Amino acid sequence: MAKMTPAKFEKTKQDKKMDKAGAKKAGVSVAKWEKSAADKKADTAAIKKINKGK
């Protein structure tokens, strides 16, 4: 399996679902959430999990 990269991950359904949930939890728009440090941290954690195989 090819390694997941941040650019590839941004185009996945999983990322869209995570962004929507994170924005709702934080009480901000999805556009603002996409630019936040919390989104980058969540994406990095998800990518690590995917690449690890879990």
Secondary structure, 3 states (H helix, E strand, C coil): CCCCCHHHHCCCHHHHHHHHHHHHHHCCCHHHHHCCHHHHHHHHHHHHHHHHCC
